[in-house]
Amino acid sequence: MENNKKQLTTWRVISVILCVALIVVSVCWILSANSNNANTASRSVTDKTAMSTGSDPLSLWNDNAKLKTELTSYVKSVTKEGADYIPAEDRIAVFDFDGTLFNETDPYYFDHMIYLYRVTEDPTYKDKASDFEKSVADRIKNVYENGVEDDALPVDHGKAVATAFAGMTHEEFYNYVGEFMKQPMPSYDGMNRGDGFYKPMLQVIDYLEANGFTVYIVSGTDDIICRGLIKNSSLLNIPMEQIIGSKQSVVGTAQGDKAGLDYTLKDDKVVLGDEFYMKNLKMNKVSNIIEKIGKQPVLSFGNSSGDGSMDNYTIHNNKYKTGCYMLCCDDTERENGSASKADKMVKMCQENGWTPVSMKDDWKTIYGNGVTYKGKK
């Protein structure tokens, strides 16, 4: 009897020790996991902040570049308490896309190239392309190859994009864009179509975001094309809701010919429709900014006259300190540039109070190491 009591006591002691040990191990494991998670989160934030707010957040810009000196001074003045202070919720920066953040023409705009591929090369669609879609493809080539003026092309191209991709879900379309991005850039060695982001401009975005700015893409390209390109890229991370572009209709697969007000979506899929609504250029950019953002930007970045209304809306009649920067495509050694176009943009900057950005003189690199421009053919 006495032995049984001793054994029972011994087992109780062992059980208590084991429970205590298990608790200690569990607590240590939890603390360690939390520490690792905190370190991981800290690294993700710190890495980006270090890149954007370190000793030289615009390290790919030459020191004498106007944008570098002006923008860093501007950001310091509007992010600290004082006469120029801008609350974080009002630090809105808008960027055009093609020619401002991304290679504009190789040999045509990205949205023109993906459209041409769809209508003239895609084995799943080229035989289905309508006469109108084929004629738009011919007109695109005529503009670039023969210098023909075609003022109706931007809207007609939008209409043709809508019909050529109608019926795809958004994810199907984004995947289509992702596959097209894998094709090599014709005029460059070491770069695919989806890699054509201007690295110095990506630094500008990182720098602004690290200082409390919200960045919007406001492009003449269809928003679904911009979103597909950015969604499939590791170089630029902008939320879908902050990408504003030209618009086409969206319908339910069972909607048929019914108008949106006459149809209630049930369990059918939502797909791209075949109607084109708005080309997001010139004053339409201002309309979309007011509709989608609801606030006047304080910084604007562009590269063409199609951005002029957005630029002037930003810098005029604004209660905050503002800035506008326009890229000039003057680099013909590293980029498919044009001195005459660049000269026109410099003149526009002088007339409108915008700051010109020289790709040739202001940037240490355009696409990074390993990418070379083959030159005009």
C-alpha positions, 0 to 999 in steps of 0.5 A: 500500500505504501509503495503504491502511494509512493509510485502515485506521488512520483507519477504526479510529480513527473506529470507536473514537471512534464506539463511545466516543461511543455508550457515553457517550450510552447511559450518560447516557440510562440515568442520566437515565432512572433519575433521572426514575424516581426523581423520579417515585417520589419524587413519588408518595410525597412528595405523599401524605406531604406531604398526610398529614404536612405542617403540617396533615395534617387540614386539613379538620378544625376545630382544636377537633375532638376527633378532630384533637387526640386522634388527632394526639397519639395517633399521635405517642405510638405512633410514637416509642420510649417507653411507648406505642410500637406496632410498625408491624406492630401498627398496625391501624386498622379503619373501618366504611364506610357512614356512616363513610367514605361517604354512608350514605343517599341515600335508602337505603344504597348496597347497597340502592340498587344492589339496588333498581336491579337488581330494579326498573329494570335492563332485563336483569334486572327481568323475571327477578327472583323474588317473594322479590327483589321482596318484599325491594325493597318491604320496603327502601322500606317501612323508609325511607319509612314507618319500619317496623321490619324486623329480618329485613331485613339477612339477607334483603337479603343473600340477595336480593343473592346470588340477584340477582347470581348467575352473574356473575364478580367482574370483571363484578360490579365493572364493574356497580358501576362503571356504577351509580356513574355515576348522579347522587346524587338529593339532591345537586348536583355529585355522582354515586353513586360520589363520596360519600366523606367527604373529612375521613375520607379525610384520616384514612386518609392520615394513618394510612397515612403513619405506618405504620398498616394500614387495613382496611375492615370493613363490613356491606355485602357485600364484593363491593359495597365492593370494586367501589365502591373499585376503581372510585373514584380517591378511596380506594385500599385493597387488596382483601384489606383490605376485609372485608364480608358474604359470599356463596358463590363457585362454579365454572360447572360445579359444579352442585348439588355442594357445595364439598367434592365439586367440583374446579375445572377450567377453568370460570370462578369466579362469584358463587353464590346463597347468603348466608353472613354479615351482617358486623354487631355480633359478626360484625365481631369474628369476621371481624377475628379470622379475616381480620386475626388481630390486635386493632386499636388504632384503630376508626372507626364510626357505628352500634350495628352497629360497637359490638362492633368498637369495644369489641373494639378498646379493651378488653383491649388491650396497646396504647394505643387509640382509638375514634371514632364519627361523628354524623350531625348536619349537616342543611345539607350532609348528609342528617343526623338530629339525633335519631340523632346525639343517640343516638350521642353518648349511646352514646359517653358510655356506652362511652368512645368519642369522638364526631365531629360532622359539623356542628361538626368538618368544614370540608367533607364532599364538597368544593367544588361539591357541595350538598345539596338537602335532604329531600324 
